[in-house]
Amino acid sequence: MGAGTRQRRRQPFRPRRAAACGGRSPPGGPRLEAGQALGAPALGTPDRDQDADAAPDEAIPALPAGKKSPAAAVVTVYAAAQIKELLDQDAAIRLEEPEAVHDMRSATRRLRSVLAAYRKLYRAVPVRRLRDELKWLGQLLGEPRDAEVLLARLRGHLDDLGQGPGPDAARDRLERQAGATYDAGYRRLQEAMRTERYFRLLDSLEEFRDNPPVRTETVPPGRRVAAKAVDKAAKRLRRSHRAASHARRGIDHENALHRVRKDAKKLRHVAESAALIKGKRANKVAKAAHRQQKILGDYHDAVMARDLLAGMASDRDRAAVSEAYAALLQRQEELMSAAQAKYRKARKKSRDLLRRGVI
């Protein structure tokens, strides 16, 4: 990317909604209003995985991708689609548009997954740096997004309890604590997006897209490399499942299932990239991995909500407030149990498919 493009990017950016505040967000940042309940437009759908069926952008024919294409060409086409999505969401986050953080985070995760899975196709140093910086960006995106998901989730559960002194007090406390976490996280994200480090990351992404640092020693066929990458990701998922099976209780079990979810997500992303040359079988693997990822995402959200509620409750609460928290905590435990049952069923159903891979 030329110096002119960088210069244009670094001009002061004045979001529409912040114009009355001199080009900055209103005090307190992009507050989530209490009326924005589950599914409200300004919040968007709180499902972490609503990008489930998003496909690589078909408008990016930068490199030849086909059944006989070199592996690096196919991977770079997939990566280019995610880079485009990430760049498209830059302005949307500055404008505080709904779902922008979620969409950039999804693109960032996909990029990290494929760069890790196919890292041997590229020169080590530039790809390692890119992965490190994408991890940094993902952490910045995670704080406001996680708070947004928890807020939407618990607002819905509080609505199910109806009105009353207990639910109303719990709702007010939720808005103060989780809302403050969201605001602070969004402010930190927007501040980071004005730094030289962030603009260097954008430059590096465009450089990777336009001039991929492919190793010159070998040019392996895409079909073979894609099959191997999917097989390796599937084996990692099986190992994490076995570890979760041995850690049956408490925090160890919860952490193990979180690892399974992450590995299912990585398999999904690798299989998506392989679908460019492996077609239907790769799509089936991606769909099965996503099913497990989504179920365990629901489980993880319930764990996070439970921990948040436990920290919000107080021994000094009135009886009605304590009852509201007890009901919310019981709801999370029920959802965790239901998610584990769904996961066992989904894993059993997909066991043979994931073992075969895309060969």
C-alpha positions in Angstrom: 0.0 0.0 0.0 1.4 3.4 -1.0 2.1 6.3 1.3 -0.9 8.2 -0.1 -3.3 5.5 1.1 -1.7 5.5 4.6 -1.9 9.3 4.7 -5.6 9.3 3.9 -6.3 6.7 6.5 -4.6 8.7 9.2 -6.7 11.8 8.7 -9.0 12.6 11.6 -12.1 10.5 11.5 -15.4 12.1 12.7 -18.2 9.5 13.3 -21.7 10.7 12.4 -23.1 10.0 15.9 -20.2 11.7 17.6 -20.2 14.9 15.6 -21.9 16.8 18.3 -19.1 15.9 20.7 -16.3 17.4 18.6 -15.5 14.3 16.7 -15.3 12.0 19.8 -17.7 9.5 21.2 -20.1 10.9 23.9 -18.9 10.7 27.5 -18.9 7.1 28.6 -18.5 5.7 25.1 -21.0 3.8 23.0 -23.5 3.1 25.8 -25.8 0.1 25.3 -29.2 1.4 26.3 -31.3 -0.6 28.7 -34.2 -0.7 26.2 -32.0 -2.6 23.7 -33.2 -6.0 24.8 -32.4 -9.3 23.1 -32.6 -8.9 19.4 -32.9 -5.1 19.4 -31.5 -3.4 16.3 -28.8 -1.4 18.0 -27.4 -4.5 19.7 -27.9 -6.9 16.8 -28.4 -10.6 17.4 -26.2 -11.7 20.4 -25.3 -15.0 18.8 -21.5 -15.3 18.7 -21.8 -17.5 15.6 -24.3 -15.7 13.4 -21.7 -15.5 10.7 -22.1 -19.3 10.4 -22.8 -19.5 6.8 -20.7 -16.6 5.7 -18.7 -17.6 2.6 -15.5 -16.1 1.2 -16.2 -13.1 -0.8 -16.7 -14.2 -4.4 -15.7 -10.8 -5.7 -12.0 -11.4 -5.0 -10.5 -13.3 -8.0 -7.0 -12.1 -7.1 -5.4 -15.5 -7.4 -6.4 -18.6 -9.3 -8.3 -21.0 -7.0 -9.3 -24.4 -8.4 -8.8 -28.1 -7.9 -5.4 -28.0 -9.5 -4.2 -24.7 -8.0 -1.1 -24.5 -5.8 -1.9 -24.6 -2.1 -0.7 -21.1 -1.3 -2.9 -19.6 -4.1 -6.0 -21.2 -2.6 -5.2 -20.2 0.9 -4.4 -16.6 -0.1 -7.8 -16.3 -1.9 -9.6 -17.3 1.3 -7.4 -15.0 3.4 -8.0 -12.1 1.0 -11.7 -12.4 1.5 -11.2 -12.1 5.3 -8.8 -9.2 4.9 -11.5 -7.4 2.8 -14.1 -8.0 5.5 -11.7 -6.7 8.2 -11.0 -3.6 6.2 -14.6 -3.0 5.5 -15.5 -3.1 9.2 -12.8 -0.4 10.1 -15.1 2.5 9.3 -18.2 0.7 10.8 -16.5 0.3 14.2 -15.5 4.0 14.2 -19.1 4.8 13.4 -20.3 2.5 16.2 -22.5 0.5 13.8 -24.3 -2.6 15.1 -22.4 -5.9 14.6 -19.2 -4.2 13.3 -17.1 -5.5 16.2 -18.6 -9.0 15.8 -17.9 -9.0 12.0 -14.3 -7.8 12.4 -13.7 -10.3 15.1 -15.0 -13.1 13.0 -12.7 -12.1 10.1 -9.7 -11.8 12.5 -10.4 -15.3 13.9 -10.6 -16.8 10.4 -7.3 -15.2 9.4 -5.6 -16.4 12.5 -6.9 -20.0 12.0 -5.7 -20.3 8.3 -2.4 -18.6 8.9 -1.7 -21.1 11.7 -2.9 -24.1 9.7 -0.9 -23.2 6.5 2.0 -21.3 8.0 4.6 -23.6 6.4 3.5 -22.4 3.0 4.8 -18.9 3.8 8.0 -17.3 5.1 8.1 -17.6 8.8 8.9 -14.1 10.0 6.1 -12.0 8.2 3.4 -14.6 9.0 4.4 -14.9 12.6 4.3 -11.1 13.0 1.0 -10.9 11.3 -0.5 -13.6 13.5 0.8 -11.8 16.6 -0.8 -8.6 15.6 -4.1 -10.2 14.7 -4.1 -11.8 18.2 -3.6 -8.3 19.7 -6.5 -7.0 17.6 -8.7 -10.0 18.5 -8.2 -9.3 22.2 -9.2 -5.7 21.8 -12.3 -6.8 19.9 -13.2 -9.5 22.4 -13.8 -7.3 25.5 -16.7 -5.2 24.1 -18.1 -8.1 22.1 -18.2 -10.5 25.1 -19.8 -7.8 27.3 -22.4 -7.2 24.5 -23.3 -10.9 24.3 -23.6 -11.2 28.1 -25.8 -8.1 28.3 -28.2 -9.3 25.6 -28.3 -12.8 27.1 -29.1 -11.7 30.7 -31.5 -9.0 29.6 -33.5 -11.7 28.0 -33.4 -13.9 31.0 -34.4 -11.0 33.3 -37.3 -10.2 31.0 -38.5 -13.8 31.6 -38.6 -13.1 35.3 -41.0 -10.2 34.8 -41.2 -7.0 36.7 -40.7 -6.6 40.4 -38.3 -5.3 43.0 -35.9 -8.2 42.7 -35.6 -8.4 38.9 -35.5 -4.6 38.6 -32.7 -4.3 41.1 -30.7 -7.1 39.3 -31.4 -5.4 36.0 -30.1 -2.0 37.2 -26.9 -3.6 38.6 -26.3 -5.5 35.3 -26.6 -2.4 33.3 -24.1 -0.5 35.5 -21.5 -3.3 35.7 -21.7 -5.0 32.3 -22.5 -1.8 30.5 -19.4 -0.1 32.0 -17.3 -3.0 30.8 -18.7 -2.7 27.3 -18.1 1.1 27.2 -14.6 0.8 28.5 -13.7 -2.0 26.0 -15.2 -0.1 23.1 -13.2 3.1 24.0 -10.0 1.1 24.2 -10.7 -0.5 20.9 -11.3 2.9 19.2 -8.2 4.4 20.8 -6.1 1.5 19.5 -7.5 2.0 16.0 -5.9 5.4 16.0 -2.4 4.2 16.7 0.5 3.5 14.4 0.5 -0.1 15.5 -3.0 -0.6 14.1 -2.2 1.2 10.8 0.9 -1.0 10.4 -1.3 -4.0 10.8 -3.6 -2.8 8.0 -0.5 -2.2 5.9 0.7 -5.7 6.6 -2.6 -7.3 5.7 -2.7 -5.5 2.4 0.9 -6.5 1.7 0.1 -10.1 2.4 -2.9 -9.9 0.1 -1.1 -8.2 -2.7 2.4 -9.9 -2.3 1.9 -13.1 -0.3 5.3 -14.2 1.2 5.1 -17.7 -0.3 8.1 -20.0 0.2 9.9 -20.5 -3.1 11.4 -24.0 -2.3 8.2 -26.0 -3.0 4.8 -25.5 -4.6 2.7 -28.3 -3.2 -0.7 -29.1 -4.8 -3.6 -27.5 -3.0 -5.7 -30.7 -2.7 -3.0 -32.5 -0.8 -2.1 -29.7 1.5 -5.8 -28.8 2.2 -6.6 -32.5 3.1 -3.6 -32.6 5.4 -4.5 -29.4 7.2 -8.1 -30.5 7.7 -6.9 -33.9 9.0 -4.5 -32.3 11.4 -7.2 -29.9 12.8 -9.7 -32.8 13.2 -7.1 -34.8 15.1 -6.5 -31.8 17.4 -10.3 -31.6 18.0 -10.4 -35.3 18.9 -7.5 -34.9 21.4 -9.2 -32.0 23.1 -12.5 -34.0 23.4 -10.6 -36.8 25.1 -9.1 -34.4 27.5 -12.5 -33.0 28.3 -13.9 -36.5 28.8 -11.2 -37.1 31.5 -11.8 -33.7 33.2 -15.4 -34.4 34.3 -16.1 -31.8 37.0 -15.6 -28.2 37.9 -13.3 -25.6 36.4 -11.1 -28.1 34.7 -14.0 -29.5 32.8 -15.2 -26.1 31.8 -11.8 -25.1 30.6 -11.5 -28.3 28.7 -14.8 -27.8 26.9 -13.6 -24.2 26.1 -10.6 -25.8 24.4 -12.8 -28.1 22.4 -14.8 -25.1 21.2 -11.7 -23.3 20.1 -10.4 -26.4 18.3 -13.8 -26.9 16.6 -13.7 -23.3 15.4 -10.3 -23.8 14.0 -11.4 -26.9 12.1 -14.4 -25.1 10.8 -12.2 -22.3 9.4 -9.6 -24.6 7.9 -12.4 -26.7 6.3 -14.0 -23.5 4.9 -10.7 -22.7 3.2 -10.4 -26.2 1.8 -13.9 -26.0 0.3 -12.5 -24.0 -2.5 -10.9 -27.1 -3.9 -12.4 -30.0 -1.8 -16.0 -28.9 -2.3 -18.9 -30.7 -0.6 -17.0 -32.9 1.7 -15.1 -29.9 3.1 -18.4 -28.1 3.5 -19.8 -31.0 5.5 -16.8 -31.0 7.8 -17.1 -27.3 8.3 -20.8 -27.6 9.1 -20.2 -30.4 11.6 -17.4 -28.5 13.3 -19.6 -25.4 13.5 -22.4 -27.3 15.1 -20.1 -28.3 17.9 -18.6 -24.8 18.1 -22.0 -23.2 18.4 -23.3 -25.6 21.1 -20.2 -25.2 23.2 -20.3 -21.4 22.6 -23.8 -21.5 24.3 -22.2 -23.5 27.1 -19.4 -21.0 27.5 -21.8 -18.0 27.5 -23.7 -19.7 30.3 -20.5 -20.2 32.3 -19.5 -16.5 31.8 -23.0 -15.4 32.8 -22.9 -17.5 35.9 -19.6 -16.1 37.0 -20.8 -12.5 36.3 -24.0 -13.1 38.3 -22.0 -14.7 41.2 -19.9 -11.6 41.4 -22.9 -9.2 41.3 -24.8 -10.9 44.0 -24.3 -9.7 47.6 -25.0 -11.1 51.1 -26.6 -7.7 51.8 -29.2 -8.0 49.1 -32.9 -8.0 50.0 -34.7 -11.3 49.8 -36.4 -10.4 46.5 -33.1 -9.5 44.9 -31.4 -12.7 46.2 -34.3 -14.7 44.7 -33.8 -13.1 41.3 -30.1 -13.9 41.3 -30.8 -17.4 42.4 -33.3 -17.9 39.5 -30.8 -16.5 37.0 -28.0 -18.7 38.3 -30.3 -21.7 38.1 -31.1 -20.8 34.5 -27.4 -20.8 33.6 -26.8 -24.2 35.2 -29.8 -25.7 33.3 -28.5 -24.2 30.0 -25.0 -25.6 30.7 -26.4 -29.1 31.3 -28.5 -28.9 28.1 -25.6 -27.7 26.0 -23.4 -30.6 27.2 -26.1 -33.1 26.2 -26.4 -31.5 22.8 -22.6 -31.5 22.4 -22.4 -35.3 23.1 -25.1 -35.9 20.6 -23.5 -33.7 17.9 -20.1 -35.2 18.4 -21.4 -38.8 18.1 -23.3 -37.9 15.0 -20.2 -36.3 13.3 -17.5 -38.7 14.6 -17.1 -40.8 11.4 -17.2 -37.7 9.2 -14.5 -35.9 11.1 -12.4 -39.0 11.2 -12.5 -39.4 7.4 -11.7 -35.7 6.8 -11.8 -34.5 3.2 -9.4 -37.1 1.6 
